[in-house]
Amino acid sequence: MVGRVVGIEGSGPRDAGAAMAVNEDGEVVGSVSGGCVEGAVVAEALEMLRDRSSAKVVTFGYSDDEAFAVGLTCGGTIHLFLQELSW
């Protein structure tokens, strides 16, 4: 599964285009947030791999209680596109 930053509102930890990949074993390459939401993105990617989901958009933002809980305290909102990585 690969996740890419596709949009930022306000302040964000990484620019649009930043990417990370997650495999079925939870191994990660890259970064979409400099560490502040990576754990939540990995959990989402692993769930998508288990469910065989092909793609979705996920959003983390300061005004969202869940986003604050995972550590996105930069004051902005980031939108990530997660999709199955096909070689």
C-alpha positions as a Python dict, from the first residue, in 0.01 Angstrom:
ca = {
    (1, 'M'): (0, 0, 0),
    (2, 'V'): (132, 347, -81),
    (3, 'G'): (10, 671, 73),
    (4, 'R'): (67, 1016, -77),
    (5, 'V'): (-4, 1362, 54),
    (6, 'V'): (-252, 1502, -196),
    (7, 'G'): (-360, 1816, -14),
    (8, 'I'): (-278, 2043, 278),
    (9, 'E'): (-492, 2305, 445),
    (10, 'G'): (-306, 2547, 669),
    (11, 'S'): (23, 2426, 812),
    (12, 'G'): (135, 2074, 726),
    (13, 'P'): (440, 1868, 816),
    (14, 'R'): (515, 1753, 457),
    (15, 'D'): (442, 1896, 114),
    (16, 'A'): (198, 1745, -135),
    (17, 'G'): (362, 1450, -306),
    (18, 'A'): (534, 1314, 5),
    (19, 'A'): (486, 938, 10),
    (20, 'M'): (529, 624, 217),
    (21, 'A'): (481, 256, 142),
    (22, 'V'): (362, -13, 383),
    (23, 'N'): (378, -388, 321),
    (24, 'E'): (175, -671, 477),
    (25, 'D'): (439, -712, 752),
    (26, 'G'): (406, -348, 858),
    (27, 'E'): (742, -248, 713),
    (28, 'V'): (748, 119, 614),
    (29, 'V'): (952, 321, 367),
    (30, 'G'): (913, 698, 339),
    (31, 'S'): (718, 954, 539),
    (32, 'V'): (400, 1155, 493),
    (33, 'S'): (408, 1355, 814),
    (34, 'G'): (754, 1354, 965),
    (35, 'G'): (632, 1105, 1223),
    (36, 'C'): (323, 1271, 1368),
    (37, 'V'): (59, 1051, 1199),
    (38, 'E'): (266, 770, 1050),
    (39, 'G'): (133, 514, 1301),
    (40, 'A'): (-226, 590, 1209),
    (41, 'V'): (-143, 572, 837),
    (42, 'V'): (27, 233, 885),
    (43, 'A'): (-279, 104, 1073),
    (44, 'E'): (-508, 227, 794),
    (45, 'A'): (-286, 72, 526),
    (46, 'L'): (-273, -264, 706),
    (47, 'E'): (-652, -265, 743),
    (48, 'M'): (-687, -190, 372),
    (49, 'L'): (-448, -475, 287),
    (50, 'R'): (-650, -716, 505),
    (51, 'D'): (-979, -599, 353),
    (52, 'R'): (-832, -595, 2),
    (53, 'S'): (-938, -233, -44),
    (54, 'S'): (-780, -74, -349),
    (55, 'A'): (-789, 300, -269),
    (56, 'K'): (-925, 568, -38),
    (57, 'V'): (-863, 921, 88),
    (58, 'V'): (-797, 975, 458),
    (59, 'T'): (-777, 1310, 634),
    (60, 'F'): (-603, 1419, 951),
    (61, 'G'): (-659, 1769, 1086),
    (62, 'Y'): (-602, 1971, 1397),
    (63, 'S'): (-974, 2028, 1455),
    (64, 'D'): (-1036, 1654, 1439),
    (65, 'D'): (-1006, 1488, 1783),
    (66, 'E'): (-867, 1170, 1627),
    (67, 'A'): (-598, 1363, 1440),
    (68, 'F'): (-490, 1541, 1758),
    (69, 'A'): (-478, 1205, 1939),
    (70, 'V'): (-233, 1066, 1683),
    (71, 'G'): (-13, 1373, 1712),
    (72, 'L'): (-94, 1613, 1427),
    (73, 'T'): (-46, 1931, 1626),
    (74, 'C'): (92, 2150, 1345),
    (75, 'G'): (-240, 2329, 1315),
    (76, 'G'): (-332, 2219, 964),
    (77, 'T'): (-510, 1940, 784),
    (78, 'I'): (-349, 1684, 555),
    (79, 'H'): (-526, 1467, 299),
    (80, 'L'): (-366, 1137, 199),
    (81, 'F'): (-451, 910, -91),
    (82, 'L'): (-384, 545, -3),
    (83, 'Q'): (-379, 294, -284),
    (84, 'E'): (-267, -56, -355),
    (85, 'L'): (87, -65, -487),
    (86, 'S'): (102, -268, -803),
    (87, 'W'): (431, -363, -964),
}
